[in-house]
């Protein structure tokens, strides 16, 4: 399964961006869909996750500002980011847990989000 992210860019503090990640290729179903981010010199961290049933969880740092959603028919996951802060500046990656003949994970290539103060 190939994941392609889009929607990153440069935005001023307080602004909004919407990231999208689309899966393509042979697959049976997708379990969890997640967004991670990794800033310069930082470890990759989980930002938001959504299960196939729609249960969501968020990092404390983004609760109330970010919203994750998925479209199971299109195999896509979005991340709506509002009230962005300079500390949200990172490369954002989507990750999906795919169930085919076996279960495995797939990562996107990453999309840069830069928030200026």
C-alpha positions as CSV (number, residue, x, y, z in Angstrom):
1,X,0.0,0.0,0.0
2,X,1.3,3.4,-0.9
3,X,0.4,6.5,1.1
4,X,0.5,10.0,-0.3
5,X,0.2,13.0,1.9
6,X,-0.8,16.5,0.8
7,X,-1.8,19.8,2.4
8,X,1.3,21.0,4.2
9,X,2.7,24.5,3.8
10,X,3.5,27.7,5.5
11,X,1.0,29.5,7.7
12,X,1.0,32.2,10.3
13,X,0.4,31.4,14.0
14,X,-3.3,31.2,14.6
15,X,-4.0,29.9,11.1
16,X,-5.3,26.6,9.8
17,X,-4.2,23.8,7.5
18,X,-5.7,20.6,6.5
19,X,-3.6,17.6,5.8
20,X,-4.8,14.6,3.7
21,X,-3.4,11.1,3.2
22,X,-4.6,8.7,0.6
23,X,-3.8,5.0,0.4
24,X,-3.6,3.2,-2.9
25,X,-2.8,-0.4,-3.9
26,X,-4.0,-3.8,-3.1
27,X,-5.5,-4.1,0.4
28,X,-8.3,-5.8,2.2
29,X,-9.0,-3.2,4.9
30,X,-7.4,-0.6,7.0
31,X,-7.5,-0.7,10.7
32,X,-5.9,2.3,12.4
33,X,-5.0,5.5,10.7
34,X,-2.6,7.9,12.4
35,X,-0.7,11.1,12.0
36,X,2.7,11.6,13.5
37,X,5.1,14.5,13.4
38,X,8.8,14.9,13.8
39,X,10.5,18.2,14.4
40,X,14.2,18.9,13.8
41,X,16.3,16.9,16.3
42,X,13.1,15.4,17.8
43,X,11.7,12.0,18.0
44,X,8.7,11.1,15.9
45,X,5.5,11.6,18.0
46,X,1.9,10.5,17.6
47,X,-0.3,13.5,17.0
48,X,-3.7,11.8,16.4
49,X,-5.2,8.4,15.7
50,X,-8.5,7.0,14.5
51,X,-9.6,3.4,14.5
52,X,-11.8,1.7,11.9
53,X,-14.7,2.3,14.2
54,X,-14.1,6.0,14.5
55,X,-12.6,6.1,18.0
56,X,-10.1,9.0,18.1
57,X,-7.2,9.9,20.4
58,X,-5.0,13.0,20.4
59,X,-1.7,14.1,21.9
60,X,-2.3,16.5,24.8
61,X,-0.6,19.3,22.9
62,X,-3.1,19.3,20.1
63,X,-6.4,18.5,21.9
64,X,-9.1,21.0,21.0
65,X,-7.1,22.3,18.0
66,X,-6.7,19.3,15.7
67,X,-9.3,17.0,14.4
68,X,-8.7,13.6,12.7
69,X,-11.2,12.1,10.4
70,X,-11.3,9.2,7.9
71,X,-13.2,8.1,4.8
72,X,-13.3,4.3,4.7
73,X,-14.7,4.2,1.3
74,X,-11.9,6.3,-0.1
75,X,-9.2,5.0,2.2
76,X,-8.2,8.5,3.2
77,X,-7.4,10.2,6.5
78,X,-7.4,14.0,7.1
79,X,-6.0,16.1,9.9
80,X,-7.7,19.5,10.3
81,X,-5.3,21.8,12.2
82,X,-6.6,25.0,13.7
83,X,-5.1,27.6,16.0
84,X,-1.7,26.6,14.8
85,X,1.4,27.5,16.9
86,X,5.0,27.8,16.0
87,X,5.7,24.7,18.0
88,X,3.5,22.7,15.6
89,X,6.2,23.2,13.0
90,X,7.3,19.7,11.9
91,X,7.2,17.2,9.1
92,X,3.9,15.3,9.4
93,X,3.6,11.7,8.4
94,X,0.6,9.5,8.1
95,X,0.6,5.8,9.0
96,X,-1.9,3.1,8.4
97,X,-2.2,-0.4,9.6
98,X,-3.3,-2.5,6.7
99,X,-4.9,-5.9,6.7
100,X,-4.4,-8.0,3.6
101,X,-3.2,-11.6,3.6
102,X,-1.3,-10.4,6.7
103,X,-1.3,-7.2,8.8
104,X,1.4,-4.6,8.3
105,X,2.0,-0.9,8.6
106,X,2.7,1.7,5.8
107,X,4.1,5.2,6.1
108,X,3.7,8.2,3.9
109,X,6.7,10.3,2.7
110,X,5.9,13.2,5.0
111,X,4.7,16.8,4.4
112,X,6.2,19.9,5.9
113,X,4.2,22.2,8.1
114,X,5.7,25.5,9.1
115,X,4.0,27.9,11.4
116,X,5.5,31.4,11.6
117,X,5.2,33.6,14.6
